[in-house]
Amino acid sequence: MEHSAAIKTLRIALVGDFNPDVIAHQAIPLAIDDAAAVMELTADYDWVATSDIHSADDLVGYDAIWVVPASPYQHAEGAFTAIRYARENSIPFLGTCGGFQHAIIEYARNVLGWHDAAHAETDREGRMVIAPLSCSLVEKSDAIELRANTLIAKAYGRLTIEEGYHCNYGISPEFAAELEEGALRVTGWDEEGEIRAVELVTHPFFVGTLFQHERNALAGRPAPLVHAFLRAAAK
């Protein structure tokens, strides 16, 4: 009698406020579907509105969490809860653009003890760990240098990439200095040395990028980080 092992279906939470007009939101399902097809996996995803996340219990059962672009979020605390849950429970995590920014704030608040860590786009008080970029990156693309032997460098298989952005905010220079020591490491920079990617080295897969690598799927190109994200979830 033949026995065929059942293929596990990955459950992925896409945390953010879905908007069909947001280019990244159009791209993300394609990027996941493309990666799943190549890897011969089944991947189901749920768009989880930030206003629907009230505690970590709302995320139990997901194999991976992606905090997606298009902030400000309707309920920033929902995004922070998702990031913290992924970080503390070794759940594979991807944060792009707004997800990257909020992952930085969550780490500053809950790991480094910067309880007043804030985002200049939405907050008026506190220490601005996310501040306006010196030059807008809305609909721009740029070269990014990757740190060798990191999750992101292994995913791309090279140390220089070019990706696109849709943002006006990034890590403030004051907070950038805090990332020279500790578990959250800078793993990607632009040509001016501005931070464009981070990884949590104490975690199996926790990667944040200011750039929107998922958009490759709209042009029929693979999104290597999404492949790596699904691979981590499948483990």
C-alpha positions as CSV (number, residue, x, y, z in Angstrom):
1,M,0.0,0.0,0.0
2,E,1.5,3.3,-1.0
3,H,1.7,6.0,1.6
4,S,1.9,9.7,0.4
5,A,2.9,12.2,3.1
6,A,0.4,15.0,3.3
7,I,1.9,18.3,2.2
8,K,1.7,20.8,5.1
9,T,-0.3,23.9,4.3
10,L,1.5,27.0,5.6
11,R,-0.7,29.6,7.3
12,I,0.7,33.1,6.9
13,A,-0.7,36.2,8.6
14,L,-0.4,39.4,6.5
15,V,-0.7,42.0,9.2
16,G,-1.8,45.4,7.9
17,D,-4.8,47.2,6.6
18,F,-5.6,45.8,3.1
19,N,-6.1,48.3,0.4
20,P,-6.4,47.1,-3.2
21,D,-4.9,50.3,-4.5
22,V,-1.6,49.8,-2.6
23,I,1.0,48.4,-5.1
24,A,2.7,46.2,-2.4
25,H,-0.7,44.7,-1.4
26,Q,-1.2,43.7,-5.0
27,A,2.2,42.2,-5.1
28,I,2.3,40.2,-1.9
29,P,-0.1,37.4,-2.8
30,L,1.7,37.0,-6.1
31,A,5.0,36.8,-4.4
32,I,3.8,34.2,-1.9
33,D,2.0,32.1,-4.6
34,D,5.1,32.2,-6.9
35,A,7.4,31.1,-4.1
36,A,5.0,28.4,-2.9
37,A,4.7,27.0,-6.4
38,V,8.5,26.9,-6.9
39,M,9.0,25.2,-3.5
40,E,6.0,22.9,-4.1
41,L,4.4,24.1,-0.9
42,T,0.8,25.1,-0.2
43,A,0.6,28.5,1.4
44,D,-2.6,30.1,2.6
45,Y,-2.6,33.7,3.7
46,D,-5.0,35.8,5.7
47,W,-5.1,39.6,5.6
48,V,-5.3,40.5,9.3
49,A,-6.4,44.1,10.0
50,T,-4.4,45.8,12.7
51,S,-7.7,46.7,14.4
52,D,-8.5,43.0,14.7
53,I,-5.4,42.2,16.8
54,H,-6.0,42.8,20.5
55,S,-3.6,40.2,21.9
56,A,-1.2,37.5,20.9
57,D,-4.0,35.0,21.0
58,D,-5.3,36.5,17.7
59,L,-2.2,35.2,16.0
60,V,-1.9,31.7,17.4
61,G,-1.8,29.0,14.7
62,Y,0.1,31.0,12.0
63,D,3.3,29.6,10.7
64,A,4.7,33.0,9.7
65,I,3.9,36.7,10.1
66,W,4.4,39.4,7.6
67,V,3.8,43.0,8.7
68,V,3.1,44.7,5.3
69,P,3.5,48.2,3.9
70,A,1.0,51.1,3.9
71,S,1.3,52.7,7.3
72,P,0.2,54.6,9.3
73,Y,-1.8,51.6,10.4
74,Q,-5.3,52.0,11.7
75,H,-4.3,50.4,15.0
76,A,-0.5,50.6,15.5
77,E,-0.7,48.5,18.7
78,G,-2.0,45.6,16.6
79,A,1.1,45.7,14.5
80,F,3.3,45.9,17.5
81,T,1.6,43.0,19.1
82,A,2.1,40.9,16.0
83,I,5.8,41.8,15.8
84,R,6.4,41.1,19.5
85,Y,4.6,37.7,19.2
86,A,6.8,36.7,16.3
87,R,9.9,37.9,17.9
88,E,9.3,36.2,21.3
89,N,8.0,32.9,19.9
90,S,10.5,32.3,17.0
91,I,7.8,32.7,14.4
92,P,9.3,33.5,11.0
93,F,8.8,37.3,10.5
94,L,9.1,39.6,7.6
95,G,8.5,43.4,7.8
96,T,8.6,45.6,4.7
97,C,8.5,49.4,4.6
98,G,6.0,50.2,7.4
99,G,6.5,46.7,8.9
100,F,10.3,47.4,9.0
101,Q,9.7,50.7,10.7
102,H,7.4,49.3,13.3
103,A,9.7,46.3,14.0
104,I,12.4,48.9,14.8
105,I,10.1,50.7,17.3
106,E,9.0,47.4,18.9
107,Y,12.6,46.4,19.4
108,A,13.5,49.8,20.8
109,R,10.6,49.7,23.3
110,N,10.5,46.1,24.4
111,V,14.1,45.0,24.1
112,L,16.2,48.2,24.6
113,G,13.8,49.8,27.1
114,W,13.2,52.9,25.0
115,H,9.6,53.1,26.2
116,D,9.1,56.4,24.5
117,A,10.4,55.2,21.1
118,A,8.3,57.0,18.5
119,H,7.5,57.4,14.8
120,A,7.9,60.9,13.4
121,E,5.0,60.4,10.9
122,T,2.4,59.8,13.6
123,D,3.9,60.8,17.0
124,R,4.5,64.2,18.5
125,E,6.3,63.2,21.6
126,G,9.0,60.7,22.5
127,R,12.4,59.7,21.0
128,M,12.0,59.5,17.2
129,V,13.7,56.2,16.2
130,I,11.9,56.5,12.9
131,A,12.5,59.9,11.3
132,P,12.0,61.6,7.9
133,L,14.5,60.4,5.3
134,S,17.0,63.0,4.0
135,C,15.6,62.3,0.5
136,S,12.2,60.8,-0.3
137,L,12.2,57.2,-1.6
138,V,8.7,57.2,-2.9
139,E,8.7,55.2,-6.2
140,K,12.5,55.2,-6.2
141,S,14.9,52.3,-6.6
142,D,18.4,52.1,-5.3
143,A,21.5,49.8,-4.9
144,I,21.8,48.1,-1.5
145,E,24.9,46.4,-0.1
146,L,24.3,43.3,2.0
147,R,26.3,42.0,4.9
148,A,27.9,38.6,4.0
149,N,26.6,35.4,5.6
150,T,23.3,36.8,6.7
151,L,19.8,35.5,6.0
152,I,19.2,38.2,3.4
153,A,22.6,37.7,1.6
154,K,22.0,34.0,1.5
155,A,18.5,34.5,0.1
156,Y,19.7,36.7,-2.8
157,G,23.0,34.8,-3.3
158,R,24.9,38.0,-3.8
159,L,26.1,41.1,-1.8
160,T,24.7,43.9,-4.0
161,I,21.1,44.2,-5.0
162,E,18.7,46.8,-6.4
163,E,15.2,47.2,-5.1
164,G,12.4,49.7,-5.1
165,Y,10.9,51.8,-2.3
166,H,7.7,53.7,-1.5
167,C,8.6,55.6,1.7
168,N,9.6,58.9,3.3
169,Y,10.7,57.5,6.7
170,G,13.6,55.4,8.0
171,I,15.8,54.8,11.0
172,S,17.0,58.0,12.7
173,P,20.8,58.6,12.9
174,E,20.5,58.8,16.7
175,F,19.0,55.3,16.9
176,A,21.2,53.9,14.2
177,A,24.1,54.1,16.6
178,E,22.2,51.8,19.0
179,L,22.1,49.0,16.4
180,E,25.9,48.7,16.4
181,E,25.7,46.4,19.4
182,G,22.9,43.9,20.3
183,A,20.9,41.3,18.6
184,L,19.2,43.4,16.0
185,R,21.9,43.9,13.4
186,V,22.1,46.1,10.3
187,T,22.4,43.7,7.3
188,G,21.8,46.1,4.4
189,W,22.8,49.7,3.5
190,D,22.5,52.1,0.6
191,E,25.5,53.7,-1.0
192,E,25.5,56.5,1.6
193,G,25.5,54.0,4.5
194,E,21.8,54.6,5.4
195,I,20.2,51.5,6.9
196,R,17.9,49.6,4.6
197,A,17.7,46.1,6.2
198,V,18.0,44.5,9.6
199,E,17.9,41.0,11.1
200,L,17.5,39.6,14.6
201,V,20.4,37.2,15.0
202,T,18.9,35.4,18.0
203,H,15.9,34.4,15.9
204,P,15.5,31.7,13.2
205,F,14.1,34.2,10.7
206,F,13.3,37.8,11.6
207,V,14.1,40.2,8.7
208,G,13.0,43.7,8.0
209,T,13.6,45.8,4.9
210,L,12.7,49.4,4.1
211,F,12.5,48.4,0.4
212,Q,9.6,46.5,-1.0
213,H,11.2,43.4,-2.5
214,E,7.7,41.8,-3.0
215,R,7.1,44.1,-5.9
216,N,9.3,41.9,-8.1
217,A,6.4,39.5,-8.4
218,L,4.4,42.2,-10.4
219,A,7.1,42.0,-13.0
220,G,7.2,38.2,-13.0
221,R,10.5,38.1,-11.2
222,P,11.1,36.0,-8.1
223,A,11.3,37.7,-4.7
224,P,14.2,35.8,-3.0
225,L,13.3,36.9,0.6
226,V,9.8,35.6,0.2
227,H,11.2,32.2,-0.8
228,A,13.5,32.3,2.3
229,F,10.5,33.4,4.5
230,L,8.4,30.4,3.3
231,R,11.3,28.0,3.7
232,A,11.7,29.1,7.3
233,A,8.0,28.7,7.9
234,A,8.0,25.2,6.4
235,K,10.6,24.2,8.9
